[in-house]
């Protein structure tokens, strides 16, 4: 250790020592100034780096948004996504570099300045003070008179004590100087060396990252040349088409509109027409009309759901209208309504009239073909009602849904790569995903995986229950059953995207790791599920409610004693969730909304007033709850002796099938409410709309209704089950749910676009069955859905897409059916004479 100031020299307090001290103090003062400046520059560099990273992060987000917007171009989407990931990694490396700079330069040098230089300054203050005291003692000792002995002794004693103190202080000061001079070298070099190593690591990481990216960049570079050539060729072709079309004669453009029954897109004819609204103002609005699937529909915007003017063209007629002021008008008349429309010219009017007439003729020719019927709202999307805007308080969003789903065993990590704390989910598979795997799933298409955010999207109660019934562990036991046997490596967090994407496609698209069952295993599975269904059916706790008997319609003037006998036979009758006062307010709202003036009975074709409907709903008892078999149901009520005995539902009987298939497994698993077995059947290739020809052509969705589980129905709908597919009796899922009194399922099917106007072979619609069963809740739902549908057809300045009150009521039913079924099972005394 090199000594800057000699200890012996400091005791002499020689001029040489003083000069050395002055030089050291000047050097330390300059060192402090330079270090302070370096620390401030480091802070400025770190702040600028953070601002650069923030701006760079925004730029990367812009690249990601551009990639998401370019989903139709796979090359652009995959390339931009890869570039964005690489740039994000560089941002992470920059962040690490700036953190290291803060630790090595700012923190370390600030500590050196504050601690070591502070000690030096304190030692200097003490040295300066004791030096002055020593100088004063020397002067006083020299001035003491010889003849005053006591002053001489006092001065000598003070000088001795001062010298002793000076010797102690100056030795400490010199020690502090020497230590500081030695430490400054190690502290500065250590700090800078650490900073330089951080730079070395940063550039190595960047080099390795772009080395992996270089093959893709070279590949894209090679494709760019061809893309430039293709773009130039496309430009020439488009310029040629532009020139050709520009030379055409458009003076007789009206004749270009022709009826084409064999159009590829199923639209026989389409074009703009003016439509007269059915409101009080009789306003005219321009809409895009089309004839498709034997229906006449129109749209205001392309993304809007089509509004049906005529459900079945076989039931309508078309005629000219010459008795109104406007020109080129014609009218399409159906048994329930009429629609006045106006074309732009006489040729267009004739073309539309001829098209409607041809469609009517075509519909009659094809009336035996069920495939031609339009299930215009059989969408299995996860959205709520047509008009959107569901009340947020009725659904879960954000942390609530996240906590419930992640609490399922195996869901705390991504199902495909194991990344912890996933924030996305595939709702038709019932699994959780990280953000990278969710992007890959989204690229597979909704027929393989429907991706939703656990924190950003709103979750309906039935969908949340579906996620909680499955989970990563259950699905991986199905889709990764043979992974280890085949020696396939499961991706890990941080693996390249192309490896993860290849694994996910092999897992879900090719189903390479699914274990195919043998014929014997499949047979045992089907038999086991059928027996499981019988055990559930034999238990009173899970017994689905039987349809109640028809209630005789009592006309004015009927025997009052008969009414009394009926009333006394029911100790506690099932009442609607809405009391009469609530129904009165509800129907008054719909009546005074200027959107609907009458309600047409769907079962009898008799037009009832709003008051009559209100009276029917308020005074019609229902025999059973609308809760599905997911919750415990109350025992059947005793029926009055004056009514005919109930006809029980068709008993589920297992017949030895001609062939065992995954579709048959799905069929019985749906009835047995076994979601894992249903998911396994779909993984084995089962058709979700499989038809059991040996059992009245029932589908898995109809069997799910028979099983009574709302979640089972939701699972099938999320996997593209047809909500309107009928059995040999002409009954769809909505018919069966109405017959069984499963109001939760009725609400679900209506939200998913079930056709409530469909009639079975006995010409009974769901509303007819609900009225005969005296189920006021289901009657309420069906009539409100019908009213909302008719209200949406009313066009005008005050019209809206759907009704908020209607949506709120449906959300209430959905919430109770999924989370609080006891409210749907309440029984109370009911007074038929109550106003």
SVG drawing of the C-alpha trace seen along z (x, -y; Angstrom):
<svg xmlns="http://www.w3.org/2000/svg" viewBox="-122 -40 134 95">
<polyline fill="none" stroke="black" stroke-width="0.4" points="0.0,0.0 1.5,-3.2 1.6,-6.0 0.8,-9.4 1.6,-11.3 4.4,-10.2 3.4,-9.7 6.8,-10.9 6.6,-14.0 3.2,-14.9 4.4,-14.8 7.0,-17.4 4.3,-19.6 7.0,-20.8 6.3,-23.1 6.8,-20.0 3.9,-18.3 1.7,-21.4 2.4,-21.6 1.5,-17.9 -1.7,-18.4 -2.7,-21.3 -2.1,-19.3 -4.1,-16.4 -7.0,-18.5 -7.1,-20.2 -7.0,-16.8 -9.8,-15.4 -11.9,-18.5 -11.5,-18.1 -12.2,-14.3 -15.5,-15.1 -16.5,-17.5 -15.7,-15.0 -17.5,-12.2 -20.6,-14.4 -20.6,-15.3 -20.3,-11.7 -23.1,-10.5 -25.4,-13.3 -24.5,-12.3 -25.2,-8.7 -28.7,-9.6 -29.4,-11.6 -28.3,-8.7 -30.6,-6.3 -33.6,-8.6 -33.0,-9.0 -32.7,-5.3 -35.9,-4.7 -37.6,-7.2 -36.1,-5.5 -37.3,-2.1 -40.8,-3.5 -40.9,-5.0 -39.5,-1.8 -42.1,0.3 -44.9,-1.8 -43.3,-1.3 -43.3,2.5 -47.0,2.4 -47.7,0.6 -46.0,3.5 -48.1,6.0 -51.3,4.0 -50.3,4.0 -49.8,7.8 -53.2,8.3 -54.8,6.2 -53.0,8.3 -54.5,11.6 -55.6,12.4 -52.0,12.3 -50.2,15.0 -46.7,14.0 -47.1,10.4 -48.7,11.5 -46.1,14.1 -43.2,12.0 -44.3,8.9 -45.1,10.9 -41.6,12.4 -40.0,9.0 -42.0,7.6 -40.9,10.4 -37.3,9.8 -37.5,6.1 -39.2,6.7 -36.3,8.9 -33.9,6.0 -35.9,3.7 -35.6,6.1 -31.8,6.3 -31.7,2.5 -33.6,2.4 -31.1,4.8 -28.2,2.6 -29.7,-0.5 -30.3,1.3 -26.7,2.4 -25.5,-1.2 -27.6,-2.5 -26.1,0.1 -22.5,-0.2 -22.1,-3.9 -24.8,-5.8 -25.2,-3.8 -21.6,-2.7 -20.0,-6.0 -22.6,-7.9 -21.8,-5.7 -18.1,-6.4 -18.7,-10.1 -21.1,-10.2 -19.2,-7.9 -15.5,-8.1 -15.3,-11.8 -17.5,-12.8 -15.1,-11.1 -12.2,-12.9 -14.0,-16.3 -14.8,-15.7 -11.2,-14.7 -10.0,-17.9 -12.3,-20.1 -10.8,-18.6 -7.3,-19.0 -7.9,-22.6 -9.3,-23.3 -6.6,-21.7 -3.9,-23.4 -5.4,-26.8 -5.5,-25.8 -1.8,-24.7 -0.8,-27.9 -2.6,-30.0 -0.9,-27.9 2.5,-28.5 2.0,-32.2 0.7,-32.4 3.6,-30.4 6.1,-32.6 4.5,-35.8 4.5,-34.6 6.7,-36.9 9.6,-35.5 8.8,-37.1 5.2,-35.6 5.8,-32.0 2.1,-31.1 1.4,-32.4 4.5,-30.5 3.3,-27.2 -0.3,-27.8 1.0,-28.5 3.3,-25.5 0.5,-23.1 -1.8,-24.4 0.9,-24.0 1.7,-20.4 -2.0,-19.4 -2.6,-21.0 0.5,-19.3 -0.7,-16.0 -4.2,-16.5 -2.6,-17.8 -0.5,-14.7 -3.5,-12.4 -5.7,-14.3 -3.0,-14.7 -2.2,-11.0 -5.9,-10.2 -6.1,-12.8 -3.1,-11.4 -4.5,-7.8 -7.8,-9.0 -5.9,-10.6 -3.9,-7.5 -7.0,-5.2 -9.0,-7.5 -6.2,-7.7 -6.0,-4.0 -9.7,-3.3 -10.5,-5.7 -8.6,-3.6 -10.5,-0.3 -13.9,-1.9 -13.6,-3.8 -12.2,-0.8 -14.6,1.7 -17.6,-0.6 -16.5,-1.2 -15.5,2.5 -18.9,3.6 -20.5,1.1 -18.4,2.3 -19.2,6.0 -22.9,5.0 -22.3,3.6 -20.5,6.7 -23.4,8.9 -25.9,6.6 -24.2,6.8 -23.7,10.6 -27.4,11.1 -28.3,8.9 -25.9,10.8 -27.4,14.2 -30.9,12.9 -30.5,11.6 -28.4,14.6 -31.6,16.7 -33.6,14.1 -31.2,13.9 -32.5,17.0 -36.1,15.6 -34.8,12.2 -32.9,13.9 -36.0,15.9 -38.2,12.8 -35.6,11.0 -35.8,13.7 -39.6,13.5 -39.6,9.8 -38.2,9.9 -41.1,12.2 -43.6,10.0 -42.5,6.9 -42.9,8.8 -46.3,10.1 -47.4,6.6 -46.4,5.1 -48.4,7.8 -51.4,7.3 -51.2,3.6 -51.2,4.1 -54.2,6.5 -56.2,4.1 -55.4,1.2 -56.6,3.3 -59.8,4.2 -60.3,0.5 -60.0,-0.5 -62.3,2.2 -65.1,1.4 -64.7,-2.3 -65.5,-1.8 -68.8,0.1 -72.2,-1.6 -74.0,-2.0 -77.0,-3.8 -79.1,-0.6 -77.7,0.5 -81.1,1.3 -81.2,4.4 -78.2,5.9 -80.3,7.0 -81.2,10.6 -82.6,13.5 -80.1,16.4 -81.4,19.3 -78.1,21.2 -75.8,18.4 -72.7,19.6 -73.3,17.5 -76.9,18.6 -78.2,15.1 -80.6,15.3 -80.9,11.5 -79.8,8.4 -79.9,4.7 -81.0,1.4 -84.7,0.6 -86.6,-2.0 -88.7,-0.5 -91.6,-2.1 -91.4,-1.8 -94.3,-0.5 -94.2,-3.2 -96.6,-6.1 -94.4,-8.4 -94.3,-6.0 -90.8,-7.1 -88.9,-5.7 -85.4,-4.3 -83.0,-2.9 -81.9,0.6 -79.9,3.4 -82.4,6.2 -81.6,9.8 -83.4,13.0 -81.6,15.9 -82.6,19.4 -86.3,18.8 -86.4,15.7 -86.6,11.9 -84.2,10.1 -82.5,6.6 -79.6,5.0 -78.7,1.4 -74.9,2.1 -72.9,5.0 -72.0,6.2 -75.6,6.0 -77.5,9.2 -80.1,9.5 -83.6,8.6 -86.1,11.0 -89.1,9.5 -90.6,12.9 -89.8,16.0 -91.1,18.4 -91.7,17.1 -94.2,19.9 -96.6,18.0 -96.4,14.6 -97.5,12.8 -96.2,9.8 -98.2,7.0 -97.8,3.6 -98.8,0.5 -100.2,-2.3 -102.5,-3.9 -99.7,-5.9 -97.9,-9.0 -94.4,-7.5 -93.5,-5.8 -92.2,-2.3 -93.6,-0.8 -94.6,2.8 -95.8,4.7 -94.9,8.1 -97.7,9.5 -97.4,12.4 -100.1,13.9 -98.7,11.8 -97.5,8.5 -97.0,6.6 -94.0,4.6 -94.1,1.7 -91.0,1.2 -89.9,-1.2 -87.4,-0.6 -85.3,-3.2 -87.0,-2.6 -89.8,-0.7 -87.3,1.9 -86.0,2.5 -89.5,2.9 -90.4,5.5 -87.1,7.3 -87.8,7.5 -91.4,8.6 -90.3,11.3 -87.5,12.4 -90.0,12.7 -92.4,14.7 -89.6,17.0 -88.5,17.5 -92.0,18.4 -92.1,21.0 -88.7,22.3 -89.7,22.6 -92.7,24.7 -90.6,27.0 -88.0,27.5 -90.5,27.6 -89.6,31.2 -85.9,30.3 -85.2,29.3 -81.7,28.2 -83.2,25.2 -84.7,23.7 -82.8,20.8 -81.6,21.0 -81.0,17.4 -80.0,17.1 -78.4,20.4 -75.1,18.9 -73.1,20.5 -71.1,17.5 -70.4,16.5 -72.2,13.2 -75.3,12.5 -78.4,10.9 -78.5,9.6 -78.2,6.0 -75.3,6.5 -74.9,4.3 -75.5,6.9 -75.5,5.5 -72.1,5.8 -73.4,6.5 -74.9,9.8 -71.6,11.2 -68.2,11.6 -65.2,9.6 -61.6,9.1 -60.2,10.6 -63.4,12.4 -63.4,14.6 -59.6,15.0 -59.6,16.2 -62.4,18.7 -60.8,20.2 -57.3,20.3 -58.5,22.1 -59.2,25.2 -56.3,27.8 -53.8,27.4 -55.1,24.0 -52.5,21.9 -50.1,22.6 -50.6,22.4 -52.1,25.7 -49.6,25.9 -46.3,24.5 -46.5,24.3 -46.1,20.5 -47.4,19.5 -50.2,17.0 -52.1,17.3 -54.5,14.5 -56.3,16.1 -58.6,19.0 -60.1,21.2 -63.8,21.4 -64.7,24.4 -61.8,26.5 -62.1,25.2 -58.3,24.5 -56.2,21.5 -53.4,20.1 -50.5,17.6 -50.5,14.7 -48.2,16.4 -50.2,19.6 -53.5,17.7 -52.3,16.0 -51.4,19.3 -54.8,20.7 -56.5,17.7 -54.7,18.4 -56.2,21.9 -59.7,20.6 -62.8,20.6 -63.7,24.1 -60.7,25.4 -60.4,22.8 -62.3,19.8 -60.0,17.5 -61.1,15.0 -59.3,12.9 -59.8,13.8 -59.3,10.1 -60.6,8.0 -63.7,9.8 -67.1,10.2 -67.9,13.8 -71.5,15.1 -72.3,17.3 -72.9,20.5 -69.6,20.0 -67.7,19.5 -69.2,22.7 -68.2,24.5 -64.5,23.4 -64.7,24.7 -66.0,28.1 -63.0,28.8 -59.5,27.4 -56.0,28.0 -55.5,31.3 -58.6,32.9 -58.0,31.8 -54.3,32.7 -55.1,36.2 -57.1,36.5 -55.0,34.5 -51.6,35.5 -52.3,39.2 -49.7,40.5 -47.2,37.7 -44.6,39.4 -45.1,42.7 -44.3,40.9 -41.4,39.1 -42.7,35.6 -41.2,32.8 -43.7,30.4 -42.8,26.7 -41.4,24.7 -41.8,21.0 -39.5,19.0 -39.2,21.5 -39.3,20.1 -42.8,19.4 -42.5,21.7 -41.8,24.7 -44.8,23.9 -47.0,23.4 -46.0,26.7 -46.7,28.5 -50.1,26.9 -51.2,27.7 -50.1,31.3 -52.0,31.4 -55.3,29.9 -55.5,29.8 -53.9,33.1 -54.7,34.7 -51.5,36.6 -51.2,37.4 -54.8,38.5 -55.1,42.2 -57.6,43.8 -59.8,46.4 -60.3,49.9 -63.8,51.1 -64.1,52.9 -63.0,49.9 -65.5,47.7 -68.3,50.2 -67.5,50.4 -67.4,46.6 -70.8,46.2 -72.4,48.9 -71.0,47.3 -72.3,43.9 -75.8,45.3 -75.8,47.0 -74.6,43.8 -77.5,41.9 -79.9,44.5 -78.5,44.1 -78.9,40.4 -82.4,40.7 -83.4,43.2 -82.3,40.7 -85.0,38.3 -82.4,35.7 -81.4,35.5 -84.7,36.5 -85.6,34.0 -89.0,32.4 -91.9,34.1 -94.1,32.0 -97.3,30.9 -100.7,31.7 -102.6,29.2 -104.5,26.6 -108.2,26.3 -109.0,22.8 -111.8,21.3 -114.0,18.9 -116.1,16.2 -119.3,17.8 -117.7,21.2 -118.5,23.0 -116.8,21.1 -116.9,24.2 -114.7,26.0 -112.1,23.2 -112.4,23.6 -111.8,27.3 -108.7,26.7 -107.4,24.1 -108.0,26.2 -106.2,29.2 -102.9,27.3 -101.6,26.5 -98.7,24.5 -98.6,23.7 -95.6,22.6 -95.9,18.9 -94.0,16.8 -90.9,15.0 -92.8,11.8 -95.7,10.9 -98.8,9.5 -97.9,5.9 -94.4,6.4 -96.0,8.0 -98.4,5.1 -95.5,2.6 -93.5,4.7 -96.2,5.0 -97.1,1.4 -93.6,0.5 -93.7,2.5 -97.1,1.1 -96.2,-2.5 -92.9,-2.3 -94.6,-3.0 -92.8,0.0 -95.4,2.8 -99.2,2.5 -100.2,6.1 -99.0,9.5 -99.9,12.3 -100.3,15.7 -97.7,18.1 -99.7,21.2 -103.2,20.4 -102.8,17.5 -105.3,15.4 -104.3,11.8 -104.4,10.9 -104.2,7.4 -101.4,6.5 -103.9,6.6 -104.9,10.1 -101.3,11.3 -100.6,9.5 -103.6,11.3 -102.6,14.6 -99.1,14.3 -100.1,13.0 -102.7,15.7 -101.0,18.8 -99.3,21.1 -96.4,23.2 -95.9,26.7 -92.2,26.7 -89.1,24.6 -86.9,23.5 -83.7,24.5 -81.8,27.2 -80.6,30.5 -77.3,28.9 -79.0,27.8 -81.2,29.9 -84.9,29.7 -88.0,29.8 -90.2,33.0 -93.1,33.0 -96.3,31.3 -99.6,33.2 -101.9,32.5 -105.6,31.8 -108.0,34.7 -109.9,32.7 -107.0,32.6 -105.8,35.5 -102.7,37.4 -99.4,36.2 -97.8,38.0 -94.3,38.9 -91.2,38.0 -89.9,40.7 -87.7,43.0 -84.1,43.3 -83.6,46.9 -80.3,48.1 -80.5,50.2 -77.6,52.3 -76.5,50.1 -75.4,51.4 -72.1,49.6 -70.2,48.0 -68.7,44.6 -67.4,41.5 -70.7,39.8 -72.6,42.4 -70.2,41.7 -70.9,38.0 -74.6,38.8 -74.7,40.7 -72.1,38.5 -74.3,35.5 -77.2,37.2 -75.0,38.4 -73.6,34.8 -70.0,36.0 -68.1,33.2 -64.7,35.0 -66.2,37.9 -67.8,35.4 -64.5,33.6 -62.9,37.1 -65.5,38.0 -64.9,34.7 -61.2,35.3 -61.8,38.8 -63.6,37.1 -67.2,37.1 -69.5,34.9 -71.2,32.4 -74.4,32.6 -74.4,36.4 -77.8,37.9 -78.9,41.2 -81.1,42.7 -82.0,45.5 -83.5,43.1 -85.8,40.6 -82.8,38.9 -82.0,37.2 -78.8,35.2 -76.3,34.8 -77.8,31.3 -81.3,32.8 -79.8,35.5 -78.1,32.7 -81.5,31.2 -82.9,34.5 -80.0,34.8 -81.0,31.4 -77.5,29.8 -77.2,26.1 -73.4,26.4 -73.5,29.5 -75.7,27.5 -73.3,24.6 -70.3,26.9 -72.1,28.3 -73.1,24.8 -69.6,23.5 -68.4,26.4 -70.8,25.4 -73.9,27.5 -77.0,26.6 -79.5,25.1 -82.4,25.6 -81.7,29.3 -84.9,31.3 -85.7,35.0 -88.2,37.1 -91.0,35.5 -90.0,32.1 -88.8,31.0 -85.6,29.1 -83.7,28.5 -86.1,25.5 -89.1,27.8 -87.6,30.4 -86.4,27.8 -89.9,26.3 -91.6,29.7 -89.3,30.5 -89.7,27.1 -86.0,26.3 -86.3,22.6 -82.5,22.0 -82.0,24.0 -84.9,22.2 -83.2,18.8 -79.9,20.1 -81.3,21.4 -83.2,18.1 -80.0,16.2 -78.2,18.5 -80.8,17.9 -83.3,20.8 -86.3,20.5 -89.2,20.2 -91.7,20.3 -90.7,23.8 -93.6,26.3 -93.4,30.0 -95.4,32.7 -98.3,31.9 -98.1,28.2 -97.1,27.2 -94.6,24.4 -92.6,24.0 -95.0,21.3 -98.0,23.6 -96.4,26.2 -95.5,23.7 -99.0,22.4 -100.5,25.9 -98.0,26.7 -99.0,23.5 -95.3,22.6 -95.5,18.8 -91.7,18.3 -91.2,19.9 -94.2,18.2 -92.8,14.9 -89.4,15.6 -90.9,16.7 -93.3,13.8 -90.7,11.3 -88.3,12.7 -91.1,12.5 -91.9,8.9 -88.2,7.9 -88.0,9.5 -91.0,7.6 -89.8,4.3 -86.5,4.6 -88.3,4.8 -89.9,1.4 -87.8,-1.2 -87.8,-4.9 -86.0,-7.7 -86.7,-6.3 -86.1,-2.6 -83.2,-0.7 -81.6,2.6 -83.3,4.7 -84.6,3.5 -82.7,2.9 -85.5,4.1 -85.7,7.3 -81.9,7.8 -82.0,7.1 -84.8,9.7 -82.9,12.4 -79.7,11.6 -81.6,12.0 -82.8,15.5 -79.3,16.4 -77.8,15.3 -80.3,17.2 -80.2,20.4 -76.4,20.5 -75.7,19.1 -78.9,19.0 -81.3,21.7 -83.2,21.6 -84.9,18.4 -86.3,20.3 -87.7,23.0 -89.7,20.8 -93.3,21.7 -96.0,19.4 -99.7,19.1 -101.4,17.6 -104.7,15.9 -106.4,16.0 -108.7,13.2 -105.7,10.8 -105.9,7.8"/>
</svg>
